[in-house]
Amino acid sequence: MSTFNVPKREEVNENNQAIFDNLEKAIGFVPNLYAAMAYSKNGLGEYLKFSNTKLSLSAKEKEAVDLAVSQVNGCLYCQSAHTATSKLKGYTDEQILELRQGRASWDAKLNALASISKEIAETSGKVSESAKDAFYNAGYTKENLVDLTFAYAIITVTNTLHNLTDVAIDFPLAQPLEIETV
């Protein structure tokens, strides 16, 4: 049950109403988490600018980061939203589940990215030297590491907001992960 009501268009300021209209045109609806941001006079617009920052990571790489970090942060809203958007970017259901676990067995470079993303979220950025070495050895650069930090920050904003507000999830629910025993 949602603990934070999602405002309707007429309940937000004029600037946020225009953003709602643009989201409706672009994607067909206003995601509940974005609507919740509209309680802030400037928050939604500033978040959307931040989340659209041009990065050296590809759209598929950004989704890998989003999936791994959202899993660690326990954000079912973002797991669900990024499962849907990852499918649109070409990932299979099996690949999405693996990325949420911080792995990509089908691609060594993506595996290094998913792994370090998971470790960043688990350690607040205090990753092991071996994780950084694997990231660089996979072909990533210092620019990519800086941009990974931005990607992590972007998804952490929505993870945290959902975990605080528990707004209703308006995407198909992400499949639960099967816990592996070692």
HUHUKA-V408427 format. One record per helix or strand of 2 or more residues. SS is the DSSP state (A for helix, B for strand). FROM is the first residue (numbers start at 1). TO is the last residue. If there is no record, write none. Layout:
BEGIN
ss: [SS;SS]
from: [FROM;FROM]
to: [TO;TO]
END
This chain:
BEGIN
ss: [A;A;A;A;A;A;A;A;A;A]
from: [9;14;32;43;59;76;93;108;129;142]
to: [11;27;37;51;72;88;100;123;137;165]
END
